[in-house]
Amino acid sequence: MPADPGRPHIPAAAPADGPELTGSLLLHWRRTRLLTFLLVAAWLAVVLGLGLFARELEKVRFFGWPLSYYMGAQGALLLFLAIIGVYAWAMRRFDRAAVGGALPADAPEAFRRHAAAPARETGGR
């Protein structure tokens, strides 16, 4: 079957003789997996906690409203946004620590651009 010129070729599997993760890249991958696990666990705790403990949360008042109502209406969304913010902040730190000022010769171009980008400053504007 001829290849479609409009679609990129995607190999079925990664080559067996690909680069090994060593040093800072291995540490980066371990940190990334741990962070992902912890944040998914936090997400799961929020989702299940609201459903399983809704009756108990009904008794707690938050600005005059039952906590279960507040969490269902907007509190859970704010927590999910906080999880995303923590992930973005931590991954930025992990990426910068992994490169340590020097990138491996076989680092992808997107990784090079991301590592070279200056951190945004949030001044008083």
TADA-V85746 format. One line per field, one symbol per residue. phi: phi as a letter, one per 30 degrees, with the letter a starting at -180 (. if undefined). psi: psi as a letter, one per 20 degrees, with the letter a starting at -180 (. if undefined). burial: I if it has 16 or more other C-alpha atoms within 10 Angstrom, else O. Layout:
# TADA-V85746
phi=???
psi=???
burial=???
This chain:
# TADA-V85746
phi=.dddddcddcddbdddcddddbhddddeddddddddddddddddddddddddcdddddddcbhicddddddddbdddddddddddddddddddddddddhjbcddcddddddddddddddccddc
psi=pqqpiipqpoqhqqqhkrqqpqchhggggggggggggghhhgghhgghggghkghhihhppokiqphhgghhghghhhhghhgggggggghgggghhhhkipqqhjpqhhhggghipqpppmam.
burial=OOOOOOOOOOOOOOOOOOOOOOOOIOOIIOOIOOIOOOIOOOIOOIOOOIOOOIOOIOOOOOOOOIIIIIIOOOOIOOOIOOIOOOIOOOIOOIIIOIIOOOOOOOOOOOOOOOIOOOOOOOOOO
